Amino acid sequence: MAVATHETLIPKVALKALIELTGQPQVDVALLITLRDAVEHRLEKIESALWDYEQKYGMTFQQFEIQARTGEMPDRFSYEKEKDYFEWDSLVTRKGKLEEIQRWLV
């Protein structure tokens, strides 16, 4: 389903790239395919980063967060752990947003 609220101009080079990337001559279909691929690629990168944190700490973010909040984690206020916490939390949040976008693009 397409919704036309106003005309959007897409540079010719971008149109050519969309068509070449997807092999799809219909611009709307090519754009949708490209968006799906972009979201999937970003999710893969986030999953990899999440895995790295899980390996580093031997737990999921939820477990890390609980240990940090309850005081069970040694050195929970260290610069490294606080930095990792905020970056890890950001990745989890971003993953949720991208998964929502992925459902829109089905």
Phi and psi restraints in degrees (range 20) as a CNS / XPLOR table:
assign (resid 1 and name C) (resid 2 and name N)
       (resid 2 and name CA) (resid 2 and name C) 1.0 -115.5 20.0 2
assign (resid 2 and name N) (resid 2 and name CA)
       (resid 2 and name C) (resid 3 and name N) 1.0 142.9 20.0 2
assign (resid 2 and name C) (resid 3 and name N)
       (resid 3 and name CA) (resid 3 and name C) 1.0 -119.6 20.0 2
assign (resid 3 and name N) (resid 3 and name CA)
       (resid 3 and name C) (resid 4 and name N) 1.0 123.3 20.0 2
assign (resid 3 and name C) (resid 4 and name N)
       (resid 4 and name CA) (resid 4 and name C) 1.0 -105.1 20.0 2
assign (resid 4 and name N) (resid 4 and name CA)
       (resid 4 and name C) (resid 5 and name N) 1.0 108.4 20.0 2
assign (resid 4 and name C) (resid 5 and name N)
       (resid 5 and name CA) (resid 5 and name C) 1.0 -104.2 20.0 2
assign (resid 5 and name N) (resid 5 and name CA)
       (resid 5 and name C) (resid 6 and name N) 1.0 -29.9 20.0 2
assign (resid 5 and name C) (resid 6 and name N)
       (resid 6 and name CA) (resid 6 and name C) 1.0 -163.3 20.0 2
assign (resid 6 and name N) (resid 6 and name CA)
       (resid 6 and name C) (resid 7 and name N) 1.0 164.1 20.0 2
assign (resid 6 and name C) (resid 7 and name N)
       (resid 7 and name CA) (resid 7 and name C) 1.0 -79.4 20.0 2
assign (resid 7 and name N) (resid 7 and name CA)
       (resid 7 and name C) (resid 8 and name N) 1.0 134.8 20.0 2
assign (resid 7 and name C) (resid 8 and name N)
       (resid 8 and name CA) (resid 8 and name C) 1.0 -114.2 20.0 2
assign (resid 8 and name N) (resid 8 and name CA)
       (resid 8 and name C) (resid 9 and name N) 1.0 131.2 20.0 2
assign (resid 8 and name C) (resid 9 and name N)
       (resid 9 and name CA) (resid 9 and name C) 1.0 -96.4 20.0 2
assign (resid 9 and name N) (resid 9 and name CA)
       (resid 9 and name C) (resid 10 and name N) 1.0 130.4 20.0 2
assign (resid 9 and name C) (resid 10 and name N)
       (resid 10 and name CA) (resid 10 and name C) 1.0 -114.3 20.0 2
assign (resid 10 and name N) (resid 10 and name CA)
       (resid 10 and name C) (resid 11 and name N) 1.0 126.8 20.0 2
assign (resid 10 and name C) (resid 11 and name N)
       (resid 11 and name CA) (resid 11 and name C) 1.0 -55.9 20.0 2
assign (resid 11 and name N) (resid 11 and name CA)
       (resid 11 and name C) (resid 12 and name N) 1.0 144.4 20.0 2
assign (resid 11 and name C) (resid 12 and name N)
       (resid 12 and name CA) (resid 12 and name C) 1.0 -56.7 20.0 2
assign (resid 12 and name N) (resid 12 and name CA)
       (resid 12 and name C) (resid 13 and name N) 1.0 -38.6 20.0 2
assign (resid 12 and name C) (resid 13 and name N)
       (resid 13 and name CA) (resid 13 and name C) 1.0 -63.4 20.0 2
assign (resid 13 and name N) (resid 13 and name CA)
       (resid 13 and name C) (resid 14 and name N) 1.0 -36.9 20.0 2
assign (resid 13 and name C) (resid 14 and name N)
       (resid 14 and name CA) (resid 14 and name C) 1.0 -68.4 20.0 2
assign (resid 14 and name N) (resid 14 and name CA)
       (resid 14 and name C) (resid 15 and name N) 1.0 -40.9 20.0 2
assign (resid 14 and name C) (resid 15 and name N)
       (resid 15 and name CA) (resid 15 and name C) 1.0 -61.1 20.0 2
assign (resid 15 and name N) (resid 15 and name CA)
       (resid 15 and name C) (resid 16 and name N) 1.0 -46.2 20.0 2
assign (resid 15 and name C) (resid 16 and name N)
       (resid 16 and name CA) (resid 16 and name C) 1.0 -60.6 20.0 2
assign (resid 16 and name N) (resid 16 and name CA)
       (resid 16 and name C) (resid 17 and name N) 1.0 -43.0 20.0 2
assign (resid 16 and name C) (resid 17 and name N)
       (resid 17 and name CA) (resid 17 and name C) 1.0 -63.2 20.0 2
assign (resid 17 and name N) (resid 17 and name CA)
       (resid 17 and name C) (resid 18 and name N) 1.0 -43.4 20.0 2
assign (resid 17 and name C) (resid 18 and name N)
       (resid 18 and name CA) (resid 18 and name C) 1.0 -58.4 20.0 2
assign (resid 18 and name N) (resid 18 and name CA)
       (resid 18 and name C) (resid 19 and name N) 1.0 -45.8 20.0 2
assign (resid 18 and name C) (resid 19 and name N)
       (resid 19 and name CA) (resid 19 and name C) 1.0 -66.6 20.0 2
assign (resid 19 and name N) (resid 19 and name CA)
       (resid 19 and name C) (resid 20 and name N) 1.0 -43.7 20.0 2
assign (resid 19 and name C) (resid 20 and name N)
       (resid 20 and name CA) (resid 20 and name C) 1.0 -66.3 20.0 2
assign (resid 20 and name N) (resid 20 and name CA)
       (resid 20 and name C) (resid 21 and name N) 1.0 -42.3 20.0 2
assign (resid 20 and name C) (resid 21 and name N)
       (resid 21 and name CA) (resid 21 and name C) 1.0 -62.3 20.0 2
assign (resid 21 and name N) (resid 21 and name CA)
       (resid 21 and name C) (resid 22 and name N) 1.0 -40.8 20.0 2
assign (resid 21 and name C) (resid 22 and name N)
       (resid 22 and name CA) (resid 22 and name C) 1.0 -100.8 20.0 2
assign (resid 22 and name N) (resid 22 and name CA)
       (resid 22 and name C) (resid 23 and name N) 1.0 -21.4 20.0 2
assign (resid 22 and name C) (resid 23 and name N)
       (resid 23 and name CA) (resid 23 and name C) 1.0 73.8 20.0 2
assign (resid 23 and name N) (resid 23 and name CA)
       (resid 23 and name C) (resid 24 and name N) 1.0 14.6 20.0 2
assign (resid 23 and name C) (resid 24 and name N)
       (resid 24 and name CA) (resid 24 and name C) 1.0 -110.7 20.0 2
assign (resid 24 and name N) (resid 24 and name CA)
       (resid 24 and name C) (resid 25 and name N) 1.0 116.9 20.0 2
assign (resid 24 and name C) (resid 25 and name N)
       (resid 25 and name CA) (resid 25 and name C) 1.0 -74.0 20.0 2
assign (resid 25 and name N) (resid 25 and name CA)
       (resid 25 and name C) (resid 26 and name N) 1.0 -20.1 20.0 2
assign (resid 25 and name C) (resid 26 and name N)
       (resid 26 and name CA) (resid 26 and name C) 1.0 -80.5 20.0 2
assign (resid 26 and name N) (resid 26 and name CA)
       (resid 26 and name C) (resid 27 and name N) 1.0 118.1 20.0 2
assign (resid 26 and name C) (resid 27 and name N)
       (resid 27 and name CA) (resid 27 and name C) 1.0 -61.2 20.0 2
assign (resid 27 and name N) (resid 27 and name CA)
       (resid 27 and name C) (resid 28 and name N) 1.0 -42.5 20.0 2
assign (resid 27 and name C) (resid 28 and name N)
       (resid 28 and name CA) (resid 28 and name C) 1.0 -63.6 20.0 2
assign (resid 28 and name N) (resid 28 and name CA)
       (resid 28 and name C) (resid 29 and name N) 1.0 -38.2 20.0 2
assign (resid 28 and name C) (resid 29 and name N)
       (resid 29 and name CA) (resid 29 and name C) 1.0 -70.9 20.0 2
assign (resid 29 and name N) (resid 29 and name CA)
       (resid 29 and name C) (resid 30 and name N) 1.0 -42.4 20.0 2
assign (resid 29 and name C) (resid 30 and name N)
       (resid 30 and name CA) (resid 30 and name C) 1.0 -61.4 20.0 2
assign (resid 30 and name N) (resid 30 and name CA)
       (resid 30 and name C) (resid 31 and name N) 1.0 -41.0 20.0 2
assign (resid 30 and name C) (resid 31 and name N)
       (resid 31 and name CA) (resid 31 and name C) 1.0 -64.5 20.0 2
assign (resid 31 and name N) (resid 31 and name CA)
       (resid 31 and name C) (resid 32 and name N) 1.0 -43.0 20.0 2
assign (resid 31 and name C) (resid 32 and name N)
       (resid 32 and name CA) (resid 32 and name C) 1.0 -62.7 20.0 2
assign (resid 32 and name N) (resid 32 and name CA)
       (resid 32 and name C) (resid 33 and name N) 1.0 -43.7 20.0 2
assign (resid 32 and name C) (resid 33 and name N)
       (resid 33 and name CA) (resid 33 and name C) 1.0 -60.8 20.0 2
assign (resid 33 and name N) (resid 33 and name CA)
       (resid 33 and name C) (resid 34 and name N) 1.0 -43.6 20.0 2
assign (resid 33 and name C) (resid 34 and name N)
       (resid 34 and name CA) (resid 34 and name C) 1.0 -65.3 20.0 2
assign (resid 34 and name N) (resid 34 and name CA)
       (resid 34 and name C) (resid 35 and name N) 1.0 -41.0 20.0 2
assign (resid 34 and name C) (resid 35 and name N)
       (resid 35 and name CA) (resid 35 and name C) 1.0 -62.8 20.0 2
assign (resid 35 and name N) (resid 35 and name CA)
       (resid 35 and name C) (resid 36 and name N) 1.0 -43.0 20.0 2
assign (resid 35 and name C) (resid 36 and name N)
       (resid 36 and name CA) (resid 36 and name C) 1.0 -60.6 20.0 2
assign (resid 36 and name N) (resid 36 and name CA)
       (resid 36 and name C) (resid 37 and name N) 1.0 -44.8 20.0 2
assign (resid 36 and name C) (resid 37 and name N)
       (resid 37 and name CA) (resid 37 and name C) 1.0 -62.5 20.0 2
assign (resid 37 and name N) (resid 37 and name CA)
       (resid 37 and name C) (resid 38 and name N) 1.0 -41.7 20.0 2
assign (resid 37 and name C) (resid 38 and name N)
       (resid 38 and name CA) (resid 38 and name C) 1.0 -63.8 20.0 2
assign (resid 38 and name N) (resid 38 and name CA)
       (resid 38 and name C) (resid 39 and name N) 1.0 -44.2 20.0 2
assign (resid 38 and name C) (resid 39 and name N)
       (resid 39 and name CA) (resid 39 and name C) 1.0 -64.4 20.0 2
assign (resid 39 and name N) (resid 39 and name CA)
       (resid 39 and name C) (resid 40 and name N) 1.0 -43.8 20.0 2
assign (resid 39 and name C) (resid 40 and name N)
       (resid 40 and name CA) (resid 40 and name C) 1.0 -60.9 20.0 2
assign (resid 40 and name N) (resid 40 and name CA)
       (resid 40 and name C) (resid 41 and name N) 1.0 -43.0 20.0 2
assign (resid 40 and name C) (resid 41 and name N)
       (resid 41 and name CA) (resid 41 and name C) 1.0 -62.8 20.0 2
assign (resid 41 and name N) (resid 41 and name CA)
       (resid 41 and name C) (resid 42 and name N) 1.0 -45.3 20.0 2
assign (resid 41 and name C) (resid 42 and name N)
       (resid 42 and name CA) (resid 42 and name C) 1.0 -63.5 20.0 2
assign (resid 42 and name N) (resid 42 and name CA)
       (resid 42 and name C) (resid 43 and name N) 1.0 -39.6 20.0 2
assign (resid 42 and name C) (resid 43 and name N)
       (resid 43 and name CA) (resid 43 and name C) 1.0 -63.0 20.0 2
assign (resid 43 and name N) (resid 43 and name CA)
       (resid 43 and name C) (resid 44 and name N) 1.0 -39.9 20.0 2
assign (resid 43 and name C) (resid 44 and name N)
       (resid 44 and name CA) (resid 44 and name C) 1.0 -62.0 20.0 2
assign (resid 44 and name N) (resid 44 and name CA)
       (resid 44 and name C) (resid 45 and name N) 1.0 -41.5 20.0 2
assign (resid 44 and name C) (resid 45 and name N)
       (resid 45 and name CA) (resid 45 and name C) 1.0 -65.1 20.0 2
assign (resid 45 and name N) (resid 45 and name CA)
       (resid 45 and name C) (resid 46 and name N) 1.0 -41.1 20.0 2
assign (resid 45 and name C) (resid 46 and name N)
       (resid 46 and name CA) (resid 46 and name C) 1.0 -66.3 20.0 2
assign (resid 46 and name N) (resid 46 and name CA)
       (resid 46 and name C) (resid 47 and name N) 1.0 -43.2 20.0 2
assign (resid 46 and name C) (resid 47 and name N)
       (resid 47 and name CA) (resid 47 and name C) 1.0 -58.5 20.0 2
assign (resid 47 and name N) (resid 47 and name CA)
       (resid 47 and name C) (resid 48 and name N) 1.0 -40.9 20.0 2
assign (resid 47 and name C) (resid 48 and name N)
       (resid 48 and name CA) (resid 48 and name C) 1.0 -64.1 20.0 2
assign (resid 48 and name N) (resid 48 and name CA)
       (resid 48 and name C) (resid 49 and name N) 1.0 -43.9 20.0 2
assign (resid 48 and name C) (resid 49 and name N)
       (resid 49 and name CA) (resid 49 and name C) 1.0 -65.4 20.0 2
assign (resid 49 and name N) (resid 49 and name CA)
       (resid 49 and name C) (resid 50 and name N) 1.0 -40.1 20.0 2
assign (resid 49 and name C) (resid 50 and name N)
       (resid 50 and name CA) (resid 50 and name C) 1.0 -62.5 20.0 2
assign (resid 50 and name N) (resid 50 and name CA)
       (resid 50 and name C) (resid 51 and name N) 1.0 -42.4 20.0 2
assign (resid 50 and name C) (resid 51 and name N)
       (resid 51 and name CA) (resid 51 and name C) 1.0 -60.7 20.0 2
assign (resid 51 and name N) (resid 51 and name CA)
       (resid 51 and name C) (resid 52 and name N) 1.0 -41.4 20.0 2
assign (resid 51 and name C) (resid 52 and name N)
       (resid 52 and name CA) (resid 52 and name C) 1.0 -59.1 20.0 2
assign (resid 52 and name N) (resid 52 and name CA)
       (resid 52 and name C) (resid 53 and name N) 1.0 -45.0 20.0 2
assign (resid 52 and name C) (resid 53 and name N)
       (resid 53 and name CA) (resid 53 and name C) 1.0 -64.9 20.0 2
assign (resid 53 and name N) (resid 53 and name CA)
       (resid 53 and name C) (resid 54 and name N) 1.0 -40.6 20.0 2
assign (resid 53 and name C) (resid 54 and name N)
       (resid 54 and name CA) (resid 54 and name C) 1.0 -62.9 20.0 2
assign (resid 54 and name N) (resid 54 and name CA)
       (resid 54 and name C) (resid 55 and name N) 1.0 -37.9 20.0 2
assign (resid 54 and name C) (resid 55 and name N)
       (resid 55 and name CA) (resid 55 and name C) 1.0 -69.2 20.0 2
assign (resid 55 and name N) (resid 55 and name CA)
       (resid 55 and name C) (resid 56 and name N) 1.0 -41.0 20.0 2
assign (resid 55 and name C) (resid 56 and name N)
       (resid 56 and name CA) (resid 56 and name C) 1.0 -61.2 20.0 2
assign (resid 56 and name N) (resid 56 and name CA)
       (resid 56 and name C) (resid 57 and name N) 1.0 -42.5 20.0 2
assign (resid 56 and name C) (resid 57 and name N)
       (resid 57 and name CA) (resid 57 and name C) 1.0 -104.2 20.0 2
assign (resid 57 and name N) (resid 57 and name CA)
       (resid 57 and name C) (resid 58 and name N) 1.0 -7.5 20.0 2
assign (resid 57 and name C) (resid 58 and name N)
       (resid 58 and name CA) (resid 58 and name C) 1.0 68.2 20.0 2
assign (resid 58 and name N) (resid 58 and name CA)
       (resid 58 and name C) (resid 59 and name N) 1.0 28.1 20.0 2
assign (resid 58 and name C) (resid 59 and name N)
       (resid 59 and name CA) (resid 59 and name C) 1.0 -161.1 20.0 2
assign (resid 59 and name N) (resid 59 and name CA)
       (resid 59 and name C) (resid 60 and name N) 1.0 168.3 20.0 2
assign (resid 59 and name C) (resid 60 and name N)
       (resid 60 and name CA) (resid 60 and name C) 1.0 -79.0 20.0 2
assign (resid 60 and name N) (resid 60 and name CA)
       (resid 60 and name C) (resid 61 and name N) 1.0 168.5 20.0 2
assign (resid 60 and name C) (resid 61 and name N)
       (resid 61 and name CA) (resid 61 and name C) 1.0 -61.7 20.0 2
assign (resid 61 and name N) (resid 61 and name CA)
       (resid 61 and name C) (resid 62 and name N) 1.0 -39.9 20.0 2
assign (resid 61 and name C) (resid 62 and name N)
       (resid 62 and name CA) (resid 62 and name C) 1.0 -60.9 20.0 2
assign (resid 62 and name N) (resid 62 and name CA)
       (resid 62 and name C) (resid 63 and name N) 1.0 -42.0 20.0 2
assign (resid 62 and name C) (resid 63 and name N)
       (resid 63 and name CA) (resid 63 and name C) 1.0 -66.7 20.0 2
assign (resid 63 and name N) (resid 63 and name CA)
       (resid 63 and name C) (resid 64 and name N) 1.0 -41.5 20.0 2
assign (resid 63 and name C) (resid 64 and name N)
       (resid 64 and name CA) (resid 64 and name C) 1.0 -60.0 20.0 2
assign (resid 64 and name N) (resid 64 and name CA)
       (resid 64 and name C) (resid 65 and name N) 1.0 -45.9 20.0 2
assign (resid 64 and name C) (resid 65 and name N)
       (resid 65 and name CA) (resid 65 and name C) 1.0 -62.1 20.0 2
assign (resid 65 and name N) (resid 65 and name CA)
       (resid 65 and name C) (resid 66 and name N) 1.0 -43.8 20.0 2
assign (resid 65 and name C) (resid 66 and name N)
       (resid 66 and name CA) (resid 66 and name C) 1.0 -62.2 20.0 2
assign (resid 66 and name N) (resid 66 and name CA)
       (resid 66 and name C) (resid 67 and name N) 1.0 -46.4 20.0 2
assign (resid 66 and name C) (resid 67 and name N)
       (resid 67 and name CA) (resid 67 and name C) 1.0 -63.3 20.0 2
assign (resid 67 and name N) (resid 67 and name CA)
       (resid 67 and name C) (resid 68 and name N) 1.0 -37.8 20.0 2
assign (resid 67 and name C) (resid 68 and name N)
       (resid 68 and name CA) (resid 68 and name C) 1.0 -67.3 20.0 2
assign (resid 68 and name N) (resid 68 and name CA)
       (resid 68 and name C) (resid 69 and name N) 1.0 -40.3 20.0 2
assign (resid 68 and name C) (resid 69 and name N)
       (resid 69 and name CA) (resid 69 and name C) 1.0 -74.8 20.0 2
assign (resid 69 and name N) (resid 69 and name CA)
       (resid 69 and name C) (resid 70 and name N) 1.0 -32.2 20.0 2
assign (resid 69 and name C) (resid 70 and name N)
       (resid 70 and name CA) (resid 70 and name C) 1.0 -88.3 20.0 2
assign (resid 70 and name N) (resid 70 and name CA)
       (resid 70 and name C) (resid 71 and name N) 1.0 -7.6 20.0 2
assign (resid 70 and name C) (resid 71 and name N)
       (resid 71 and name CA) (resid 71 and name C) 1.0 85.0 20.0 2
assign (resid 71 and name N) (resid 71 and name CA)
       (resid 71 and name C) (resid 72 and name N) 1.0 7.2 20.0 2
assign (resid 71 and name C) (resid 72 and name N)
       (resid 72 and name CA) (resid 72 and name C) 1.0 -73.8 20.0 2
assign (resid 72 and name N) (resid 72 and name CA)
       (resid 72 and name C) (resid 73 and name N) 1.0 -17.2 20.0 2
assign (resid 72 and name C) (resid 73 and name N)
       (resid 73 and name CA) (resid 73 and name C) 1.0 -90.1 20.0 2
assign (resid 73 and name N) (resid 73 and name CA)
       (resid 73 and name C) (resid 74 and name N) 1.0 124.4 20.0 2
assign (resid 73 and name C) (resid 74 and name N)
       (resid 74 and name CA) (resid 74 and name C) 1.0 -65.2 20.0 2
assign (resid 74 and name N) (resid 74 and name CA)
       (resid 74 and name C) (resid 75 and name N) 1.0 144.6 20.0 2
assign (resid 74 and name C) (resid 75 and name N)
       (resid 75 and name CA) (resid 75 and name C) 1.0 53.6 20.0 2
assign (resid 75 and name N) (resid 75 and name CA)
       (resid 75 and name C) (resid 76 and name N) 1.0 37.1 20.0 2
assign (resid 75 and name C) (resid 76 and name N)
       (resid 76 and name CA) (resid 76 and name C) 1.0 -63.8 20.0 2
assign (resid 76 and name N) (resid 76 and name CA)
       (resid 76 and name C) (resid 77 and name N) 1.0 -19.7 20.0 2
assign (resid 76 and name C) (resid 77 and name N)
       (resid 77 and name CA) (resid 77 and name C) 1.0 -98.1 20.0 2
assign (resid 77 and name N) (resid 77 and name CA)
       (resid 77 and name C) (resid 78 and name N) 1.0 10.7 20.0 2
assign (resid 77 and name C) (resid 78 and name N)
       (resid 78 and name CA) (resid 78 and name C) 1.0 -67.6 20.0 2
assign (resid 78 and name N) (resid 78 and name CA)
       (resid 78 and name C) (resid 79 and name N) 1.0 153.0 20.0 2
assign (resid 78 and name C) (resid 79 and name N)
       (resid 79 and name CA) (resid 79 and name C) 1.0 -56.0 20.0 2
assign (resid 79 and name N) (resid 79 and name CA)
       (resid 79 and name C) (resid 80 and name N) 1.0 -46.7 20.0 2
assign (resid 79 and name C) (resid 80 and name N)
       (resid 80 and name CA) (resid 80 and name C) 1.0 -61.3 20.0 2
assign (resid 80 and name N) (resid 80 and name CA)
       (resid 80 and name C) (resid 81 and name N) 1.0 -45.5 20.0 2
assign (resid 80 and name C) (resid 81 and name N)
       (resid 81 and name CA) (resid 81 and name C) 1.0 -69.5 20.0 2
assign (resid 81 and name N) (resid 81 and name CA)
       (resid 81 and name C) (resid 82 and name N) 1.0 -38.5 20.0 2
assign (resid 81 and name C) (resid 82 and name N)
       (resid 82 and name CA) (resid 82 and name C) 1.0 -66.6 20.0 2
assign (resid 82 and name N) (resid 82 and name CA)
       (resid 82 and name C) (resid 83 and name N) 1.0 -42.2 20.0 2
assign (resid 82 and name C) (resid 83 and name N)
       (resid 83 and name CA) (resid 83 and name C) 1.0 -61.1 20.0 2
assign (resid 83 and name N) (resid 83 and name CA)
       (resid 83 and name C) (resid 84 and name N) 1.0 -47.3 20.0 2
assign (resid 83 and name C) (resid 84 and name N)
       (resid 84 and name CA) (resid 84 and name C) 1.0 -61.8 20.0 2
assign (resid 84 and name N) (resid 84 and name CA)
       (resid 84 and name C) (resid 85 and name N) 1.0 -40.3 20.0 2
assign (resid 84 and name C) (resid 85 and name N)
       (resid 85 and name CA) (resid 85 and name C) 1.0 -57.8 20.0 2
assign (resid 85 and name N) (resid 85 and name CA)
       (resid 85 and name C) (resid 86 and name N) 1.0 -50.5 20.0 2
assign (resid 85 and name C) (resid 86 and name N)
       (resid 86 and name CA) (resid 86 and name C) 1.0 -66.7 20.0 2
assign (resid 86 and name N) (resid 86 and name CA)
       (resid 86 and name C) (resid 87 and name N) 1.0 -39.0 20.0 2
assign (resid 86 and name C) (resid 87 and name N)
       (resid 87 and name CA) (resid 87 and name C) 1.0 -67.8 20.0 2
assign (resid 87 and name N) (resid 87 and name CA)
       (resid 87 and name C) (resid 88 and name N) 1.0 -42.6 20.0 2
assign (resid 87 and name C) (resid 88 and name N)
       (resid 88 and name CA) (resid 88 and name C) 1.0 -64.1 20.0 2
assign (resid 88 and name N) (resid 88 and name CA)
       (resid 88 and name C) (resid 89 and name N) 1.0 -45.9 20.0 2
assign (resid 88 and name C) (resid 89 and name N)
       (resid 89 and name CA) (resid 89 and name C) 1.0 -59.3 20.0 2
assign (resid 89 and name N) (resid 89 and name CA)
       (resid 89 and name C) (resid 90 and name N) 1.0 -42.3 20.0 2
assign (resid 89 and name C) (resid 90 and name N)
       (resid 90 and name CA) (resid 90 and name C) 1.0 -62.0 20.0 2
assign (resid 90 and name N) (resid 90 and name CA)
       (resid 90 and name C) (resid 91 and name N) 1.0 -41.0 20.0 2
assign (resid 90 and name C) (resid 91 and name N)
       (resid 91 and name CA) (resid 91 and name C) 1.0 -63.9 20.0 2
assign (resid 91 and name N) (resid 91 and name CA)
       (resid 91 and name C) (resid 92 and name N) 1.0 -43.4 20.0 2
assign (resid 91 and name C) (resid 92 and name N)
       (resid 92 and name CA) (resid 92 and name C) 1.0 -62.2 20.0 2
assign (resid 92 and name N) (resid 92 and name CA)
       (resid 92 and name C) (resid 93 and name N) 1.0 -43.5 20.0 2
assign (resid 92 and name C) (resid 93 and name N)
       (resid 93 and name CA) (resid 93 and name C) 1.0 -64.4 20.0 2
assign (resid 93 and name N) (resid 93 and name CA)
       (resid 93 and name C) (resid 94 and name N) 1.0 -46.1 20.0 2
assign (resid 93 and name C) (resid 94 and name N)
       (resid 94 and name CA) (resid 94 and name C) 1.0 -62.7 20.0 2
assign (resid 94 and name N) (resid 94 and name CA)
       (resid 94 and name C) (resid 95 and name N) 1.0 -39.7 20.0 2
assign (resid 94 and name C) (resid 95 and name N)
       (resid 95 and name CA) (resid 95 and name C) 1.0 -59.4 20.0 2
assign (resid 95 and name N) (resid 95 and name CA)
       (resid 95 and name C) (resid 96 and name N) 1.0 -44.4 20.0 2
assign (resid 95 and name C) (resid 96 and name N)
       (resid 96 and name CA) (resid 96 and name C) 1.0 -61.3 20.0 2
assign (resid 96 and name N) (resid 96 and name CA)
       (resid 96 and name C) (resid 97 and name N) 1.0 -41.9 20.0 2
assign (resid 96 and name C) (resid 97 and name N)
       (resid 97 and name CA) (resid 97 and name C) 1.0 -65.5 20.0 2
assign (resid 97 and name N) (resid 97 and name CA)
       (resid 97 and name C) (resid 98 and name N) 1.0 -42.4 20.0 2
assign (resid 97 and name C) (resid 98 and name N)
       (resid 98 and name CA) (resid 98 and name C) 1.0 -66.8 20.0 2
assign (resid 98 and name N) (resid 98 and name CA)
       (resid 98 and name C) (resid 99 and name N) 1.0 -36.7 20.0 2
assign (resid 98 and name C) (resid 99 and name N)
       (resid 99 and name CA) (resid 99 and name C) 1.0 -64.5 20.0 2
assign (resid 99 and name N) (resid 99 and name CA)
       (resid 99 and name C) (resid 100 and name N) 1.0 -35.7 20.0 2
assign (resid 99 and name C) (resid 100 and name N)
       (resid 100 and name CA) (resid 100 and name C) 1.0 -65.5 20.0 2
assign (resid 100 and name N) (resid 100 and name CA)
       (resid 100 and name C) (resid 101 and name N) 1.0 -45.2 20.0 2
assign (resid 100 and name C) (resid 101 and name N)
       (resid 101 and name CA) (resid 101 and name C) 1.0 -61.0 20.0 2
assign (resid 101 and name N) (resid 101 and name CA)
       (resid 101 and name C) (resid 102 and name N) 1.0 -40.2 20.0 2
assign (resid 101 and name C) (resid 102 and name N)
       (resid 102 and name CA) (resid 102 and name C) 1.0 -59.4 20.0 2
assign (resid 102 and name N) (resid 102 and name CA)
       (resid 102 and name C) (resid 103 and name N) 1.0 -38.6 20.0 2
assign (resid 102 and name C) (resid 103 and name N)
       (resid 103 and name CA) (resid 103 and name C) 1.0 -67.5 20.0 2
assign (resid 103 and name N) (resid 103 and name CA)
       (resid 103 and name C) (resid 104 and name N) 1.0 -34.0 20.0 2
assign (resid 103 and name C) (resid 104 and name N)
       (resid 104 and name CA) (resid 104 and name C) 1.0 -64.2 20.0 2
assign (resid 104 and name N) (resid 104 and name CA)
       (resid 104 and name C) (resid 105 and name N) 1.0 -32.7 20.0 2
assign (resid 104 and name C) (resid 105 and name N)
       (resid 105 and name CA) (resid 105 and name C) 1.0 -87.7 20.0 2
assign (resid 105 and name N) (resid 105 and name CA)
       (resid 105 and name C) (resid 106 and name N) 1.0 5.2 20.0 2
